[in-house]
Amino acid sequence: MTDAAAEALSRTNFSTIDSIIVVAYLILSLGIGLMVKRYASSMTNYIGAGRKVGTWLGVATMTGTELGLVTVMYSAQKGFTGGFAAFHIAAIAGVVTLFVGLTGFIVGPLRRLEVLTIPEYYEKRFSRPIRVLGGIMLVFAGVLNMGLFLKAGSMFIVGVTGLASEGQALKWVMIGLLLLVLIYTTLGGMISVVLTDYAQFVLLSFGLLAATLLAISSLGWDTIFVTVREQLGDAGFDPTVEGTGFGWSYILWMIVAAGLIGSAVWPTAVSRALAMESERAVRRQYCLSSISFTVRFLLPYFWGICALVFLHATPEGADLRLLFFPPEGSGVEPLDNLYAMPVFLGRLLPPVLLGLITAGMIAAFMSTHDSYFLCWSSVITQDIVAPLKRKPFSTRARVNLTRILIVAMGGYVLYWSLFYRGGEDIWDYMAVTGGIYFTGAFVVLLLGIYWKRMSSLGALLALLAGFFMILGLEPVQIASGLKFRDASGEWVERLTSPQIGLLTVGLSLVLAIAGSLLRPDRDRTSS
Amino acid sequence: MNWELLWKVFFVLVVSLFGVMSVFVTIFGARDIRRLLRALRDAGDDSHDSSRAGDRNERR
């Protein structure tokens, strides 16, 4: 890092009082984890909060989980690169979540069956081998999916606090945050997750709104729109423009990934639905959460847009403009655009508010991590190990195994954050890795619930089809020749990741129907 | 289609709704927490966890 870059990144309003706020909040969170530890004595309590979560708390916890720091980071990145056109993803997420709430699509029947995890449904509907396979694919994709969470979250912390200017800071922040999450999650399970999700919701929702209003008053409402038009043209507003990162195939892929999957199939969201006290509460939770499912994308997009405007339209951002957009031919590598939003916030927000927002963001980071760790580890325990075990598997042994798995996953996440070298946007990385699981799972749930003739063979083939999504990862695309440099040195994609995603869903659907018709389940006359 | 106008209206509408919803979640979410903790306390420790799907399946 050059001296100029270090100097620019070290300029922030983050002060001692902000550090005190952050530390106080973290101590409070750990205190809650310790306080509710005594309730985590059964698996239903540990991973499902005893299925006693009311509607409003359910909205808070679902928002807390889905409005993670990584969400804020990748969304800000999309806003920074795509402008207002990225808003279409927020609109899709909100409308589809509302649809799920109004109809009970997928989540209603799952809650009625009183399953704790989606693979548990696979066994009730199909067979134990399908449950185990579904569990393995879910964990494989899920763990791969969260591989970059730690890095993105830590980049926010070092960006907003000015530590980004110090070479080794990112690594140490990653290790510190990870340890914090591991201690916290292994203590209290879902109960402590739910309680801190609520605290996070209160802190972050008002913090998000305050920071947004401050950004608008600082930059000017009209200036924001005018600058985006100057910098990005029509593509900064119209998501249907092809060749600029979005386009029709991208929109269709978002209807599947950010809409249907994000709300009705993605296990961390569904696990919240399955922890609710009734199906009616689930549907109300989804209707209300449609607003927060929209906001979790919308406000970070807006912050990313504001960061772009800050760089291009204000004298205070001029030094940063050269870092993120070095002159062509200068030979200088642009700074990772994930840093744009946190550095912008570090300069925009006043002390105290900056501390509250940072504390809220760290809480969001912890919330997402503990939910994901808890979700994937409980799937391994409940859906892979328990069904395969011949001897009785006690509650204490299950909780202990789940805790050990959480720590092991922490080690993987740290490794992946340090060594993965893909160049795609984090959101696109997540959509692809998650797609390994959800393309097949979506089809299996959809047909399993709503089509009586869906069979175990159909489910097996649909799940396995998900592996085609690996072709959407950038390093795999380059290795397989799907992405290459042309004679002028420009990258060319034969198939984009969204196109691969849509093809995988189509393939999964065709295989599920063909397999079910070729070999129906003999002992099943109705679902 | 005027995308700029659409996103302006969309942004203002959603942010306003979120502000109202945040107030409701803050108030009624606290009430739900009290109920949750009371219910968990009443239920007490259940060492014979009914959620053990694996065991249930073995008994089939």
Interface residues (C-beta under 8 A of the other chain):
Chain A: V36 Y39 S41 S42 M43 T44 N45 G48 A49 G50 K52 V53 G54 T55 W56 L57 G58 V59 A60 T63 F84 A85 F87 A90 A91 G94 V115 L116 E120 E123 R128 I191 V194 L195 Y198 F201 V202 S205 F206 L209 T212 F225 R229 D234 F237 D238 P239 L288 I291 S292 T294 V295 L298 L299 F302 Q382 A386 P387 K389 P392 F393 T395 R398
Chain B: M1 W3 E4 W7 K8 F10 F11 V14 V15 L17 F18 G19 M21 S22 F24 V25 T26 I27 F28 G29 A30 R31 D32 I33 R35 L36 L37 A39 L40 R41 A43 D45 D46 S47 H48 D49 S50 S51 R52 A53 G54 D55 N57 E58
